[in-house]
Amino acid sequence: MNWTALFIIVVVLGVIVSNIMLLKYSAKMSLKNVNQDPIEKAKETLKTREGVQDKSDT
C-alpha cells in the first residue's frame, strides 16, 4: 500500500472519530437558552420597557 492511500485512510478515520466526539459533547450541552423563543423574549422586553415608560410618565 502506498503512502497516499494510508494518509487518506488516517484522515478519514480522524474525521469520523472527531465527529463522534463532537456528538458526545453536544449531547451533554444544556439547551436552556436555545429553547427560548426570540419573539416571546422580545414581547417580554417590550412589556417591561412600556412599564418603565409608564412609571416615568406619571
PDB file of N, CA, C and O in Angstrom:
ATOM      1  N   MET A   1       0.857  -1.168   0.000  1.00  0.00           N
ATOM      2  CA  MET A   1       0.000   0.000   0.000  1.00  0.00           C
ATOM      3  C   MET A   1       0.910   1.240   0.000  1.00  0.00           C
ATOM      4  O   MET A   1       1.899   1.302   0.731  1.00  0.00           O
ATOM      5  N   ASN A   2       0.560   2.196  -0.814  1.00  0.00           N
ATOM      6  CA  ASN A   2       1.415   3.374  -0.881  1.00  0.00           C
ATOM      7  C   ASN A   2       1.028   4.381   0.215  1.00  0.00           C
ATOM      8  O   ASN A   2       0.008   4.228   0.887  1.00  0.00           O
ATOM      9  N   TRP A   3       1.853   5.390   0.371  1.00  0.00           N
ATOM     10  CA  TRP A   3       1.679   6.363   1.454  1.00  0.00           C
ATOM     11  C   TRP A   3       0.446   7.236   1.263  1.00  0.00           C
ATOM     12  O   TRP A   3      -0.155   7.674   2.244  1.00  0.00           O
ATOM     13  N   THR A   4       0.068   7.492   0.040  1.00  0.00           N
ATOM     14  CA  THR A   4      -1.106   8.332  -0.220  1.00  0.00           C
ATOM     15  C   THR A   4      -2.377   7.663   0.291  1.00  0.00           C
ATOM     16  O   THR A   4      -3.209   8.305   0.931  1.00  0.00           O
ATOM     17  N   ALA A   5      -2.523   6.380   0.008  1.00  0.00           N
ATOM     18  CA  ALA A   5      -3.708   5.654   0.459  1.00  0.00           C
ATOM     19  C   ALA A   5      -3.738   5.576   1.981  1.00  0.00           C
ATOM     20  O   ALA A   5      -4.796   5.730   2.591  1.00  0.00           O
ATOM     21  N   LEU A   6      -2.601   5.340   2.584  1.00  0.00           N
ATOM     22  CA  LEU A   6      -2.528   5.282   4.040  1.00  0.00           C
ATOM     23  C   LEU A   6      -2.887   6.631   4.658  1.00  0.00           C
ATOM     24  O   LEU A   6      -3.594   6.691   5.664  1.00  0.00           O
ATOM     25  N   PHE A   7      -2.400   7.699   4.057  1.00  0.00           N
ATOM     26  CA  PHE A   7      -2.709   9.043   4.553  1.00  0.00           C
ATOM     27  C   PHE A   7      -4.206   9.329   4.452  1.00  0.00           C
ATOM     28  O   PHE A   7      -4.788   9.895   5.377  1.00  0.00           O
ATOM     29  N   ILE A   8      -4.829   8.947   3.351  1.00  0.00           N
ATOM     30  CA  ILE A   8      -6.271   9.169   3.173  1.00  0.00           C
ATOM     31  C   ILE A   8      -7.060   8.382   4.208  1.00  0.00           C
ATOM     32  O   ILE A   8      -8.024   8.901   4.771  1.00  0.00           O
ATOM     33  N   ILE A   9      -6.673   7.151   4.465  1.00  0.00           N
ATOM     34  CA  ILE A   9      -7.358   6.327   5.464  1.00  0.00           C
ATOM     35  C   ILE A   9      -7.248   6.955   6.846  1.00  0.00           C
ATOM     36  O   ILE A   9      -8.233   6.999   7.582  1.00  0.00           O
ATOM     37  N   VAL A  10      -6.075   7.436   7.205  1.00  0.00           N
ATOM     38  CA  VAL A  10      -5.876   8.066   8.515  1.00  0.00           C
ATOM     39  C   VAL A  10      -6.719   9.328   8.637  1.00  0.00           C
ATOM     40  O   VAL A  10      -7.315   9.571   9.686  1.00  0.00           O
ATOM     41  N   VAL A  11      -6.778  10.129   7.586  1.00  0.00           N
ATOM     42  CA  VAL A  11      -7.578  11.363   7.618  1.00  0.00           C
ATOM     43  C   VAL A  11      -9.062  11.038   7.767  1.00  0.00           C
ATOM     44  O   VAL A  11      -9.756  11.682   8.553  1.00  0.00           O
ATOM     45  N   VAL A  12      -9.551  10.061   7.033  1.00  0.00           N
ATOM     46  CA  VAL A  12     -10.966   9.679   7.114  1.00  0.00           C
ATOM     47  C   VAL A  12     -11.295   9.162   8.506  1.00  0.00           C
ATOM     48  O   VAL A  12     -12.325   9.529   9.072  1.00  0.00           O
ATOM     49  N   LEU A  13     -10.449   8.328   9.059  1.00  0.00           N
ATOM     50  CA  LEU A  13     -10.685   7.831  10.416  1.00  0.00           C
ATOM     51  C   LEU A  13     -10.648   8.970  11.431  1.00  0.00           C
ATOM     52  O   LEU A  13     -11.425   8.968  12.386  1.00  0.00           O
ATOM     53  N   GLY A  14      -9.770   9.928  11.241  1.00  0.00           N
ATOM     54  CA  GLY A  14      -9.711  11.085  12.131  1.00  0.00           C
ATOM     55  C   GLY A  14     -10.982  11.906  12.079  1.00  0.00           C
ATOM     56  O   GLY A  14     -11.468  12.370  13.111  1.00  0.00           O
ATOM     57  N   VAL A  15     -11.525  12.089  10.884  1.00  0.00           N
ATOM     58  CA  VAL A  15     -12.778  12.838  10.744  1.00  0.00           C
ATOM     59  C   VAL A  15     -13.922  12.096  11.422  1.00  0.00           C
ATOM     60  O   VAL A  15     -14.743  12.713  12.101  1.00  0.00           O
ATOM     61  N   ILE A  16     -13.984  10.799  11.247  1.00  0.00           N
ATOM     62  CA  ILE A  16     -15.053  10.005  11.866  1.00  0.00           C
ATOM     63  C   ILE A  16     -14.964  10.075  13.384  1.00  0.00           C
ATOM     64  O   ILE A  16     -15.975  10.295  14.052  1.00  0.00           O
ATOM     65  N   VAL A  17     -13.778   9.893  13.933  1.00  0.00           N
ATOM     66  CA  VAL A  17     -13.600   9.933  15.388  1.00  0.00           C
ATOM     67  C   VAL A  17     -13.928  11.320  15.932  1.00  0.00           C
ATOM     68  O   VAL A  17     -14.571  11.436  16.976  1.00  0.00           O
ATOM     69  N   SER A  18     -13.496  12.367  15.242  1.00  0.00           N
ATOM     70  CA  SER A  18     -13.780  13.718  15.734  1.00  0.00           C
ATOM     71  C   SER A  18     -15.269  14.026  15.678  1.00  0.00           C
ATOM     72  O   SER A  18     -15.781  14.717  16.559  1.00  0.00           O
ATOM     73  N   ASN A  19     -15.972  13.537  14.672  1.00  0.00           N
ATOM     74  CA  ASN A  19     -17.420  13.745  14.612  1.00  0.00           C
ATOM     75  C   ASN A  19     -18.134  13.010  15.736  1.00  0.00           C
ATOM     76  O   ASN A  19     -19.092  13.537  16.302  1.00  0.00           O
ATOM     77  N   ILE A  20     -17.692  11.818  16.065  1.00  0.00           N
ATOM     78  CA  ILE A  20     -18.292  11.082  17.181  1.00  0.00           C
ATOM     79  C   ILE A  20     -18.042  11.816  18.492  1.00  0.00           C
ATOM     80  O   ILE A  20     -18.936  11.908  19.333  1.00  0.00           O
ATOM     81  N   MET A  21     -16.836  12.338  18.671  1.00  0.00           N
ATOM     82  CA  MET A  21     -16.532  13.095  19.890  1.00  0.00           C
ATOM     83  C   MET A  21     -17.386  14.361  19.971  1.00  0.00           C
ATOM     84  O   MET A  21     -17.849  14.726  21.052  1.00  0.00           O
ATOM     85  N   LEU A  22     -17.596  15.025  18.846  1.00  0.00           N
ATOM     86  CA  LEU A  22     -18.429  16.223  18.820  1.00  0.00           C
ATOM     87  C   LEU A  22     -19.876  15.893  19.164  1.00  0.00           C
ATOM     88  O   LEU A  22     -20.526  16.655  19.879  1.00  0.00           O
ATOM     89  N   LEU A  23     -20.386  14.783  18.672  1.00  0.00           N
ATOM     90  CA  LEU A  23     -21.750  14.377  19.002  1.00  0.00           C
ATOM     91  C   LEU A  23     -21.899  14.085  20.491  1.00  0.00           C
ATOM     92  O   LEU A  23     -22.903  14.460  21.097  1.00  0.00           O
ATOM     93  N   LYS A  24     -20.922  13.429  21.080  1.00  0.00           N
ATOM     94  CA  LYS A  24     -20.974  13.150  22.514  1.00  0.00           C
ATOM     95  C   LYS A  24     -20.946  14.441  23.314  1.00  0.00           C
ATOM     96  O   LYS A  24     -21.667  14.574  24.303  1.00  0.00           O
ATOM     97  N   TYR A  25     -20.122  15.393  22.896  1.00  0.00           N
ATOM     98  CA  TYR A  25     -20.031  16.674  23.600  1.00  0.00           C
ATOM     99  C   TYR A  25     -21.329  17.459  23.463  1.00  0.00           C
ATOM    100  O   TYR A  25     -21.809  18.034  24.439  1.00  0.00           O
ATOM    101  N   SER A  26     -21.895  17.488  22.276  1.00  0.00           N
ATOM    102  CA  SER A  26     -23.114  18.269  22.069  1.00  0.00           C
ATOM    103  C   SER A  26     -24.316  17.625  22.750  1.00  0.00           C
ATOM    104  O   SER A  26     -25.288  18.316  23.056  1.00  0.00           O
ATOM    105  N   ALA A  27     -24.271  16.329  22.991  1.00  0.00           N
ATOM    106  CA  ALA A  27     -25.373  15.670  23.687  1.00  0.00           C
ATOM    107  C   ALA A  27     -25.421  16.088  25.152  1.00  0.00           C
ATOM    108  O   ALA A  27     -26.482  16.031  25.774  1.00  0.00           O
ATOM    109  N   LYS A  28     -24.290  16.507  25.709  1.00  0.00           N
ATOM    110  CA  LYS A  28     -24.230  16.908  27.112  1.00  0.00           C
ATOM    111  C   LYS A  28     -24.510  18.393  27.310  1.00  0.00           C
ATOM    112  O   LYS A  28     -24.635  18.849  28.447  1.00  0.00           O
ATOM    113  N   MET A  29     -24.611  19.158  26.217  1.00  0.00           N
ATOM    114  CA  MET A  29     -24.807  20.602  26.339  1.00  0.00           C
ATOM    115  C   MET A  29     -26.195  20.917  26.880  1.00  0.00           C
ATOM    116  O   MET A  29     -27.160  20.198  26.618  1.00  0.00           O
ATOM    117  N   SER A  30     -26.275  21.996  27.633  1.00  0.00           N
ATOM    118  CA  SER A  30     -27.548  22.454  28.160  1.00  0.00           C
ATOM    119  C   SER A  30     -28.276  23.253  27.083  1.00  0.00           C
ATOM    120  O   SER A  30     -27.677  24.080  26.396  1.00  0.00           O
ATOM    121  N   LEU A  31     -29.560  22.999  26.947  1.00  0.00           N
ATOM    122  CA  LEU A  31     -30.347  23.677  25.923  1.00  0.00           C
ATOM    123  C   LEU A  31     -31.320  24.679  26.530  1.00  0.00           C
ATOM    124  O   LEU A  31     -32.349  24.978  25.923  1.00  0.00           O
ATOM    125  N   LYS A  32     -31.020  25.197  27.702  1.00  0.00           N
ATOM    126  CA  LYS A  32     -31.932  26.140  28.347  1.00  0.00           C
ATOM    127  C   LYS A  32     -32.104  27.401  27.517  1.00  0.00           C
ATOM    128  O   LYS A  32     -33.229  27.866  27.335  1.00  0.00           O
ATOM    129  N   ASN A  33     -31.021  27.961  27.013  1.00  0.00           N
ATOM    130  CA  ASN A  33     -31.110  29.201  26.251  1.00  0.00           C
ATOM    131  C   ASN A  33     -31.548  28.969  24.811  1.00  0.00           C
ATOM    132  O   ASN A  33     -32.072  29.884  24.177  1.00  0.00           O
ATOM    133  N   VAL A  34     -31.350  27.792  24.293  1.00  0.00           N
ATOM    134  CA  VAL A  34     -31.705  27.513  22.908  1.00  0.00           C
ATOM    135  C   VAL A  34     -33.212  27.380  22.752  1.00  0.00           C
ATOM    136  O   VAL A  34     -33.755  27.705  21.697  1.00  0.00           O
ATOM    137  N   ASN A  35     -33.892  26.907  23.787  1.00  0.00           N
ATOM    138  CA  ASN A  35     -35.322  26.674  23.689  1.00  0.00           C
ATOM    139  C   ASN A  35     -36.150  27.945  23.806  1.00  0.00           C
ATOM    140  O   ASN A  35     -37.361  27.896  23.593  1.00  0.00           O
ATOM    141  N   GLN A  36     -35.555  29.061  24.131  1.00  0.00           N
ATOM    142  CA  GLN A  36     -36.308  30.292  24.267  1.00  0.00           C
ATOM    143  C   GLN A  36     -36.685  30.825  22.892  1.00  0.00           C
ATOM    144  O   GLN A  36     -35.854  30.896  21.986  1.00  0.00           O
ATOM    145  N   ASP A  37     -37.958  31.198  22.755  1.00  0.00           N
ATOM    146  CA  ASP A  37     -38.442  31.763  21.508  1.00  0.00           C
ATOM    147  C   ASP A  37     -38.054  33.231  21.453  1.00  0.00           C
ATOM    148  O   ASP A  37     -38.408  33.974  22.368  1.00  0.00           O
ATOM    149  N   PRO A  38     -37.352  33.683  20.435  1.00  0.00           N
ATOM    150  CA  PRO A  38     -36.918  35.084  20.392  1.00  0.00           C
ATOM    151  C   PRO A  38     -38.082  36.060  20.304  1.00  0.00           C
ATOM    152  O   PRO A  38     -37.970  37.189  20.780  1.00  0.00           O
ATOM    153  N   ILE A  39     -39.193  35.650  19.708  1.00  0.00           N
ATOM    154  CA  ILE A  39     -40.351  36.541  19.608  1.00  0.00           C
ATOM    155  C   ILE A  39     -40.969  36.744  20.983  1.00  0.00           C
ATOM    156  O   ILE A  39     -41.317  37.867  21.350  1.00  0.00           O
ATOM    157  N   GLU A  40     -41.106  35.664  21.745  1.00  0.00           N
ATOM    158  CA  GLU A  40     -41.649  35.789  23.099  1.00  0.00           C
ATOM    159  C   GLU A  40     -40.731  36.632  23.973  1.00  0.00           C
ATOM    160  O   GLU A  40     -41.204  37.437  24.774  1.00  0.00           O
ATOM    161  N   LYS A  41     -39.442  36.456  23.829  1.00  0.00           N
ATOM    162  CA  LYS A  41     -38.486  37.242  24.605  1.00  0.00           C
ATOM    163  C   LYS A  41     -38.594  38.719  24.242  1.00  0.00           C
ATOM    164  O   LYS A  41     -38.517  39.580  25.119  1.00  0.00           O
ATOM    165  N   ALA A  42     -38.772  39.020  22.955  1.00  0.00           N
ATOM    166  CA  ALA A  42     -38.920  40.415  22.525  1.00  0.00           C
ATOM    167  C   ALA A  42     -40.209  41.016  23.069  1.00  0.00           C
ATOM    168  O   ALA A  42     -40.232  42.188  23.443  1.00  0.00           O
ATOM    169  N   LYS A  43     -41.274  40.236  23.117  1.00  0.00           N
ATOM    170  CA  LYS A  43     -42.542  40.732  23.675  1.00  0.00           C
ATOM    171  C   LYS A  43     -42.389  41.057  25.156  1.00  0.00           C
ATOM    172  O   LYS A  43     -42.887  42.081  25.622  1.00  0.00           O
ATOM    173  N   GLU A  44     -41.708  40.198  25.889  1.00  0.00           N
ATOM    174  CA  GLU A  44     -41.490  40.454  27.315  1.00  0.00           C
ATOM    175  C   GLU A  44     -40.638  41.699  27.520  1.00  0.00           C
ATOM    176  O   GLU A  44     -40.911  42.497  28.417  1.00  0.00           O
ATOM    177  N   THR A  45     -39.623  41.867  26.707  1.00  0.00           N
ATOM    178  CA  THR A  45     -38.775  43.060  26.806  1.00  0.00           C
ATOM    179  C   THR A  45     -39.575  44.312  26.507  1.00  0.00           C
ATOM    180  O   THR A  45     -39.404  45.331  27.177  1.00  0.00           O
ATOM    181  N   LEU A  46     -40.447  44.253  25.508  1.00  0.00           N
ATOM    182  CA  LEU A  46     -41.283  45.396  25.160  1.00  0.00           C
ATOM    183  C   LEU A  46     -42.230  45.739  26.299  1.00  0.00           C
ATOM    184  O   LEU A  46     -42.436  46.914  26.604  1.00  0.00           O
ATOM    185  N   LYS A  47     -42.808  44.724  26.929  1.00  0.00           N
ATOM    186  CA  LYS A  47     -43.713  44.977  28.057  1.00  0.00           C
ATOM    187  C   LYS A  47     -42.980  45.637  29.215  1.00  0.00           C
ATOM    188  O   LYS A  47     -43.506  46.558  29.840  1.00  0.00           O
ATOM    189  N   THR A  48     -41.772  45.172  29.501  1.00  0.00           N
ATOM    190  CA  THR A  48     -41.030  45.778  30.610  1.00  0.00           C
ATOM    191  C   THR A  48     -40.623  47.206  30.274  1.00  0.00           C
ATOM    192  O   THR A  48     -40.632  48.069  31.152  1.00  0.00           O
ATOM    193  N   ARG A  49     -40.269  47.469  29.029  1.00  0.00           N
ATOM    194  CA  ARG A  49     -39.916  48.837  28.631  1.00  0.00           C
ATOM    195  C   ARG A  49     -41.133  49.754  28.698  1.00  0.00           C
ATOM    196  O   ARG A  49     -41.023  50.903  29.127  1.00  0.00           O
ATOM    197  N   GLU A  50     -42.295  49.250  28.275  1.00  0.00           N
ATOM    198  CA  GLU A  50     -43.510  50.062  28.355  1.00  0.00           C
ATOM    199  C   GLU A  50     -43.870  50.338  29.802  1.00  0.00           C
ATOM    200  O   GLU A  50     -44.332  51.430  30.130  1.00  0.00           O
ATOM    201  N   GLY A  51     -43.662  49.360  30.669  1.00  0.00           N
ATOM    202  CA  GLY A  51     -43.934  49.552  32.091  1.00  0.00           C
ATOM    203  C   GLY A  51     -43.026  50.607  32.689  1.00  0.00           C
ATOM    204  O   GLY A  51     -43.472  51.408  33.512  1.00  0.00           O
ATOM    205  N   VAL A  52     -41.777  50.626  32.300  1.00  0.00           N
ATOM    206  CA  VAL A  52     -40.831  51.625  32.800  1.00  0.00           C
ATOM    207  C   VAL A  52     -41.205  53.002  32.277  1.00  0.00           C
ATOM    208  O   VAL A  52     -41.109  53.983  33.015  1.00  0.00           O
ATOM    209  N   GLN A  53     -41.624  53.100  31.032  1.00  0.00           N
ATOM    210  CA  GLN A  53     -42.015  54.384  30.463  1.00  0.00           C
ATOM    211  C   GLN A  53     -43.289  54.905  31.117  1.00  0.00           C
ATOM    212  O   GLN A  53     -43.410  56.105  31.363  1.00  0.00           O
ATOM    213  N   ASP A  54     -44.248  54.011  31.403  1.00  0.00           N
ATOM    214  CA  ASP A  54     -45.486  54.428  32.056  1.00  0.00           C
ATOM    215  C   ASP A  54     -45.199  54.981  33.443  1.00  0.00           C
ATOM    216  O   ASP A  54     -45.810  55.967  33.858  1.00  0.00           O
ATOM    217  N   LYS A  55     -44.286  54.362  34.156  1.00  0.00           N
ATOM    218  CA  LYS A  55     -43.952  54.830  35.502  1.00  0.00           C
ATOM    219  C   LYS A  55     -43.230  56.169  35.448  1.00  0.00           C
ATOM    220  O   LYS A  55     -43.420  57.008  36.328  1.00  0.00           O
ATOM    221  N   SER A  56     -42.413  56.376  34.438  1.00  0.00           N
ATOM    222  CA  SER A  56     -41.675  57.639  34.347  1.00  0.00           C
ATOM    223  C   SER A  56     -42.572  58.773  33.858  1.00  0.00           C
ATOM    224  O   SER A  56     -42.279  59.939  34.120  1.00  0.00           O
ATOM    225  N   ASP A  57     -43.666  58.453  33.146  1.00  0.00           N
ATOM    226  CA  ASP A  57     -44.595  59.481  32.676  1.00  0.00           C
ATOM    227  C   ASP A  57     -45.455  60.023  33.806  1.00  0.00           C
ATOM    228  O   ASP A  57     -45.871  61.180  33.753  1.00  0.00           O
ATOM    229  N   THR A  58     -45.729  59.231  34.811  1.00  0.00           N
ATOM    230  CA  THR A  58     -46.613  59.679  35.902  1.00  0.00           C
ATOM    231  C   THR A  58     -45.859  60.396  36.970  1.00  0.00           C
ATOM    232  O   THR A  58     -46.452  60.836  37.955  1.00  0.00           O
TER     233      THR A  58
END
